[in-house]
C-alpha cells in the first residue's frame, strides 16, 4: 500500500521538518572534498575611460567542484548566490580552476577569508600564469588547471550551479597529493 507523503512543517530555519542547519552541516562535513581556486578577470568598469582602473583578478576557494561530462567536457562549481564570484560569472563567461595541492593550504585559506583584503593583494605574491583561453590566473604548483566557458547557470537554493565547458586542461608535473576539506578543516591524504 502506498502512503501519501505528509506535508512537512517548516522549521524556523526554513527547512522541512526533520533537518536543521546544524544537522545538515554536520552530515555534509563527513564528505571529503577536493579544494580548488576558481579565478576570473573582472573587466574594467568603463573600458572607454583611460583613467578607470584596469582589469582586476578575482579568486575564490571552492570545495563544491566536480566533473559533469566527458563529451562534451563539462565541470560544475557551486557558488553562494550573490557572492562576488557569482555576480562576476553572471557577466563574465570565462573562468579558470586550479586544483590545489596539499602544500597550498595557505592559498585556500587566503581566498576563503571573510572580510578579506582586495583580491589584487591576495594575488600579489602568488606565482601564476595567465590562461591562454581565459586570461584568468592559473596558480603555479597546482595539481591540475582548467579553463572554462560558462554553458549554463542553475539556481539551487542559496547557491548557483555554474556549468562550464572545459576549454583547456593541463596537468603540470607536480608532486604531492591533493588538498582536501573534511570536517571543517583542510587535510591531506595519508
Residue frames relative to the residue before (quaternion, step in Angstrom):
aa qw qx qy qz dx dy dz
X 1.0000 0.0000 0.0000 0.0000 0.00 0.00 0.00
X 0.3413 -0.7450 0.5373 0.1996 3.58 -0.83 0.96
X 0.2990 -0.7355 0.5808 0.1798 3.53 -1.02 0.84
X 0.4053 -0.6671 0.5629 0.2716 3.53 -1.11 0.65
X 0.4549 -0.6850 0.4773 0.3099 3.60 -0.74 0.95
X 0.4150 -0.6961 0.5243 0.2613 3.54 -1.00 0.82
X 0.5151 -0.6072 0.4927 0.3509 3.54 -1.18 0.46
X 0.3480 -0.7544 0.5212 0.1954 3.56 -0.66 1.11
X 0.3629 -0.7110 0.5614 0.2183 3.53 -1.04 0.81
X 0.3957 -0.7285 0.4961 0.2579 3.59 -0.66 1.02
X 0.3882 -0.6743 0.5774 0.2474 3.54 -1.13 0.73
X 0.6987 -0.4534 0.3228 0.4494 3.61 -1.20 0.22
X 0.6450 0.5328 -0.3265 0.4399 3.60 1.10 -0.62
X 0.5558 -0.6093 0.3986 0.4013 3.60 1.24 -0.24
X 0.5607 0.5967 -0.3928 0.4187 3.60 1.26 -0.11
X 0.5696 -0.5549 0.4698 0.3834 3.54 -1.22 0.41
X 0.6606 -0.5074 0.3757 0.4061 3.53 -1.24 0.52
X 0.7240 0.4511 -0.3160 0.4154 3.55 -0.98 0.81
X 0.8001 0.1418 -0.1094 0.5726 3.64 1.10 -0.27
X 0.1900 -0.7647 0.6077 0.0992 3.54 -0.91 0.97
X 0.6909 -0.4420 0.3597 0.4449 3.57 -1.30 0.19
X 0.6832 0.4986 -0.2879 0.4492 3.59 0.87 -0.99
X 0.6528 0.5060 -0.3204 0.4639 3.60 0.96 -0.83
X 0.6574 0.5092 -0.3113 0.4600 3.57 0.94 -0.88
X 0.6522 0.5099 -0.3114 0.4665 3.60 0.92 -0.90
X 0.6590 0.5152 -0.3117 0.4507 3.60 0.91 -0.93
X 0.6659 0.4958 -0.3085 0.4644 3.59 0.91 -0.87
X 0.7155 0.4543 -0.2660 0.4593 3.60 0.84 -0.93
X 0.5767 0.5861 -0.3865 0.4177 3.60 1.18 -0.41
X 0.6138 0.5533 -0.3420 0.4473 3.59 1.26 -0.30
X 0.5978 0.5263 -0.3621 0.4841 3.58 1.30 0.01
X 0.3068 -0.7542 0.5522 0.1791 3.59 -0.54 1.16
X 0.0593 -0.8010 0.5958 -0.0020 3.56 -0.98 0.87
X 0.4795 -0.6278 0.5285 0.3109 3.53 -1.18 0.62
X 0.3261 -0.7427 0.5572 0.1778 3.57 -1.19 0.57
X 0.0427 -0.7963 0.6032 -0.0160 3.55 -0.89 1.02
X 0.2972 -0.6839 0.6231 0.2359 3.52 -1.35 0.28
X 0.1849 -0.7638 0.6130 0.0811 3.57 -0.70 1.16
X 0.0167 -0.8157 0.5772 -0.0345 3.59 -0.79 1.00
X 0.0502 0.7660 -0.6403 0.0276 3.53 -1.27 0.49
X 0.4117 -0.6730 0.5472 0.2795 3.54 -1.31 0.24
X 0.2717 -0.7325 0.6021 0.1646 3.54 -0.93 0.96
X 0.3863 -0.7399 0.4937 0.2439 3.59 -0.60 1.08
X 0.6277 -0.5308 0.3882 0.4167 3.60 -1.18 0.40
X 0.5898 -0.5908 0.4180 0.3583 3.58 -1.13 0.68
X 0.7940 0.0553 -0.0095 0.6053 3.57 0.98 -0.86
X 0.2449 -0.8196 0.4979 0.1429 3.61 -0.02 1.25
X 0.6556 0.5197 -0.3162 0.4473 3.60 1.20 -0.39
X 0.6506 0.4976 -0.3120 0.4815 3.59 1.26 -0.26
X 0.3353 -0.7730 0.5007 0.1981 3.61 -0.42 1.18
X 0.6434 0.5184 -0.3223 0.4619 3.62 1.22 -0.36
X 0.5400 0.6328 -0.4002 0.3845 3.61 1.23 -0.34
X 0.5789 -0.5775 0.4306 0.3821 3.59 -1.10 0.62
X 0.4994 -0.6843 0.4574 0.2705 3.56 -1.08 0.77
X 0.7768 -0.2848 0.2628 0.4964 3.50 -1.32 -0.41
X 0.1242 -0.7875 0.5998 0.0684 3.58 -1.01 0.82
X 0.3913 -0.6996 0.5510 0.2320 3.56 -1.03 0.86
X 0.1060 -0.7731 0.6245 0.0339 3.56 -1.05 0.87
X 0.0160 -0.8112 0.5844 -0.0129 3.58 -1.01 0.81
X 0.0331 -0.7904 0.6115 -0.0152 3.53 -1.21 0.62
X 0.3874 -0.6899 0.5621 0.2407 3.57 -0.99 0.86
X 0.0151 0.7979 -0.6022 0.0243 3.58 -0.99 0.82
X 0.1875 -0.7579 0.6119 0.1265 3.54 -1.19 0.64
X 0.6446 0.4772 -0.3211 0.5036 3.59 1.23 -0.31
X 0.3530 0.6950 -0.5185 0.3514 3.54 0.35 1.37
X 0.1317 0.8104 -0.5596 0.1134 3.58 -0.86 0.89
X 0.5297 -0.5648 0.5278 0.3491 3.50 -1.39 0.31
X 0.2145 -0.7913 0.5629 0.1048 3.59 -1.00 0.86
X 0.8145 -0.0403 0.1086 0.5685 3.57 0.86 -0.99
X 0.3865 -0.6997 0.5517 0.2378 3.54 -1.18 0.66
X 0.8058 0.1042 -0.0286 0.5822 3.60 1.00 -0.81
X 0.4211 -0.3859 -0.7519 0.3293 1.56 -0.38 2.47
X 0.5953 -0.5681 0.4105 0.3930 3.60 -1.19 0.37
X 0.0801 0.8021 -0.5806 0.1147 3.57 -0.50 1.26
X 0.0987 -0.7549 0.6456 0.0605 3.53 -1.22 0.68
X 0.2376 -0.7592 0.5912 0.1330 3.55 -1.30 0.34
X 0.0270 -0.7555 0.6537 0.0327 3.55 -1.10 0.77
X 0.2882 -0.7470 0.5792 0.1534 3.55 -1.04 0.86
X 0.0725 -0.8067 0.5862 -0.0175 3.56 -0.75 1.16
X 0.5012 -0.6274 0.4919 0.3365 3.57 -1.00 0.77
X 0.4942 -0.6732 0.4672 0.2903 3.56 -0.79 1.07
X 0.8017 0.2551 -0.2186 0.4944 3.54 -0.86 1.01
X 0.4823 0.6426 -0.4517 0.3878 3.60 1.24 -0.11
X 0.6729 -0.5097 0.3417 0.4131 3.57 -1.17 0.51
X 0.6771 0.4835 -0.3067 0.4623 3.62 0.88 -0.88
X 0.6108 0.5411 -0.3522 0.4584 3.60 1.02 -0.72
X 0.6836 0.4779 -0.2856 0.4720 3.59 0.86 -0.93
X 0.6505 0.5160 -0.3199 0.4563 3.58 0.98 -0.81
X 0.7208 0.4375 -0.2653 0.4677 3.60 0.84 -0.93
X 0.5273 0.5820 -0.4199 0.4548 3.58 1.28 -0.02
X 0.7369 0.3678 -0.1995 0.5309 3.59 1.19 -0.61
X 0.7584 0.3206 -0.1479 0.5479 3.57 1.03 -0.86
X 0.2478 -0.8212 0.4928 0.1463 3.64 -0.37 1.14
X 0.6778 0.4854 -0.2926 0.4683 3.63 1.20 -0.29
X 0.1334 0.7811 -0.5935 0.1406 3.56 -0.86 1.03
X 0.2529 -0.7694 0.5723 0.1284 3.54 -1.30 0.28
X 0.2103 -0.7500 0.6168 0.1135 3.52 -1.35 0.40
X 0.1099 -0.7428 0.6570 0.0674 3.55 -1.06 0.88
X 0.2878 -0.7441 0.5804 0.1631 3.60 -0.69 1.12
X 0.3068 -0.8171 0.4640 0.1516 3.56 -0.35 1.28
X 0.4041 -0.6888 0.5599 0.2208 3.51 -1.17 0.81
X 0.6769 -0.5104 0.3442 0.4035 3.57 -1.24 0.45
X 0.6478 0.5183 -0.3138 0.4619 3.61 1.15 -0.52
X 0.6714 0.5141 -0.2917 0.4470 3.62 1.25 -0.13
X 0.1805 0.8098 -0.5290 0.1786 3.57 1.14 0.66
X 0.6345 0.5481 -0.3321 0.4322 3.60 0.99 -0.80
X 0.6315 0.5136 -0.3341 0.4752 3.61 1.07 -0.67
X 0.6389 0.5223 -0.3255 0.4615 3.59 0.92 -0.88
X 0.6874 0.4870 -0.2836 0.4583 3.57 0.86 -0.94
X 0.6290 0.5583 -0.3254 0.4321 3.55 1.00 -0.84
X 0.7660 0.3660 -0.1968 0.4905 3.60 0.84 -0.95
X 0.6350 0.5108 -0.3365 0.4718 3.62 1.27 0.06
X 0.4607 0.7109 -0.4366 0.3029 3.60 1.26 -0.21
X 0.3560 -0.6790 0.5950 0.2414 3.55 -1.15 0.72
X 0.8234 0.1750 -0.1441 0.5201 3.57 -1.05 0.73
X 0.2740 0.8111 -0.4775 0.1978 3.53 1.15 0.64
X 0.6225 -0.5204 0.4308 0.3951 3.51 -1.36 0.19
X 0.7248 -0.4364 0.2885 0.4483 3.58 -1.24 0.11
X 0.6007 -0.5779 0.4167 0.3626 3.54 -1.15 0.65
X 0.5686 0.5979 -0.3887 0.4100 3.61 1.06 -0.69
X 0.6913 0.4601 -0.2757 0.4842 3.60 0.93 -0.87
X 0.6215 0.5522 -0.3489 0.4326 3.60 1.06 -0.67
X 0.7043 0.4443 -0.2562 0.4909 3.59 1.06 -0.71
X 0.4572 0.7631 -0.4045 0.2122 3.57 1.22 -0.59
X 0.8230 0.2079 -0.1086 0.5173 3.63 0.75 -0.92
X 0.4940 0.6490 -0.4399 0.3758 3.60 1.20 0.39
X 0.3889 -0.6823 0.5518 0.2807 3.58 -0.99 0.74
X 0.2148 0.7666 -0.5851 0.1546 3.60 -0.78 0.99
X 0.2485 -0.7066 0.6346 0.1904 3.50 -1.37 0.29
X 0.4788 -0.6411 0.5110 0.3140 3.54 -1.26 0.37
X 0.4861 -0.6664 0.4872 0.2867 3.54 -0.97 0.88
X 0.5308 -0.6517 0.4496 0.3022 3.55 -1.02 0.85
X 0.7498 0.4143 -0.2155 0.4688 3.59 0.96 -0.84
X 0.8022 0.3041 -0.1306 0.4970 3.60 1.07 -0.69
X 0.3673 -0.7209 0.4993 0.3098 3.58 1.12 -0.62
X 0.5146 0.6532 -0.4094 0.3753 3.59 1.28 -0.10
X 0.5731 -0.6030 0.4248 0.3571 3.61 -1.12 0.58
X 0.1222 -0.7345 0.6652 0.0560 3.54 -1.13 0.88
X 0.3750 -0.7851 0.4545 0.1910 3.56 -0.41 1.27
X 0.4606 -0.6672 0.5211 0.2667 3.54 -0.98 0.93
X 0.7751 0.3271 -0.2539 0.4772 3.57 -1.03 0.78
X 0.4636 0.6708 -0.4547 0.3583 3.60 1.27 0.00
X 0.5487 -0.6194 0.4505 0.3352 3.57 -1.18 0.59
X 0.7778 -0.0528 0.0557 0.6239 3.58 1.14 -0.68
X 0.1301 -0.7666 0.6204 0.1024 3.56 -1.24 0.46
X 0.0847 -0.7765 0.6239 0.0231 3.53 -1.13 0.76
X 0.1541 -0.7393 0.6428 0.1279 3.55 -1.15 0.64
X 0.1060 -0.8354 0.5386 -0.0289 3.54 -0.85 1.04
X 0.1889 -0.7161 0.6550 0.1500 3.50 -1.40 0.36
X 0.4838 -0.6861 0.4568 0.2941 3.58 -0.75 1.03
X 0.1943 -0.7699 0.6025 0.0805 3.54 -0.96 1.03
X 0.8081 -0.0413 0.0895 0.5807 3.56 1.02 -0.83
X 0.1526 -0.7422 0.6452 0.0977 3.54 -1.25 0.64
X 0.0687 -0.8053 0.5888 -0.0058 3.56 -0.82 1.02
X 0.3516 -0.7113 0.5676 0.2195 3.59 -0.80 1.01
X 0.0582 0.7909 -0.6027 0.0882 3.57 -0.87 1.01
X 0.7988 -0.1976 0.0959 0.5601 3.58 0.00 1.28
X 0.7892 -0.2629 0.2116 0.5131 3.57 -0.78 -1.03
X 0.6628 0.4554 -0.3091 0.5076 3.58 1.25 0.44
X 0.2919 -0.6927 0.6222 0.2185 3.51 -1.39 0.24
X 0.2499 -0.7399 0.6058 0.1519 3.57 -0.89 0.96
X 0.1216 -0.7915 0.5982 0.0313 3.55 -0.63 1.18
X 0.1350 -0.7833 0.6055 0.0405 3.55 -0.62 1.19
X 0.0610 -0.8275 0.5577 -0.0215 3.53 -0.71 1.14
X 0.3982 -0.6643 0.5782 0.2565 3.53 -1.17 0.72
X 0.3812 -0.7260 0.5276 0.2219 3.56 -0.83 1.00
X 0.2313 -0.7940 0.5559 0.0841 3.54 -0.72 1.19
X 0.7693 -0.0015 0.0018 0.6389 3.57 1.16 -0.70
X 0.0318 -0.7647 0.6433 0.0226 3.56 -1.19 0.60
X 0.0034 0.8016 -0.5956 0.0511 3.55 -0.76 1.08
X 0.1438 -0.7469 0.6431 0.0894 3.52 -1.20 0.67
X 0.2220 -0.7944 0.5518 0.1234 3.59 -0.05 1.29
X 0.5274 -0.6181 0.4673 0.3484 3.57 -1.17 0.44
X 0.2003 0.7793 -0.5535 0.2151 3.55 0.28 1.34
X 0.3286 -0.7293 0.5686 0.1918 3.54 -1.01 0.86
X 0.6389 0.5442 -0.3947 0.3739 3.54 -1.25 0.38
X 0.5128 -0.6542 0.4764 0.2864 3.50 -1.33 0.28
X 0.6607 -0.5173 0.3717 0.3971 3.54 -1.32 0.03
X 0.4435 -0.6171 0.5682 0.3156 3.53 -1.29 0.41
X 0.1183 -0.8034 0.5827 0.0312 3.58 -0.82 1.03
X 0.2278 -0.7240 0.6297 0.1653 3.53 -1.31 0.41
X 0.1520 0.7880 -0.5720 0.1698 3.58 -0.62 1.18
X 0.8511 0.0009 -0.0522 0.5225 3.56 -0.90 1.01
X 0.7407 -0.4693 0.2217 0.4266 3.54 0.92 1.03
X 0.7238 0.3718 -0.2446 0.5273 3.61 1.25 0.24
X 0.5019 -0.6010 0.5162 0.3471 3.55 -1.25 0.41
X 0.0391 -0.7968 0.6021 -0.0318 3.57 -0.97 0.93
X 0.2115 -0.7372 0.6112 0.1956 3.54 -1.36 -0.05
X 0.6062 -0.5551 0.4171 0.3878 3.56 -1.22 0.40
X 0.7225 0.4736 -0.3159 0.3923 3.53 -1.16 0.59
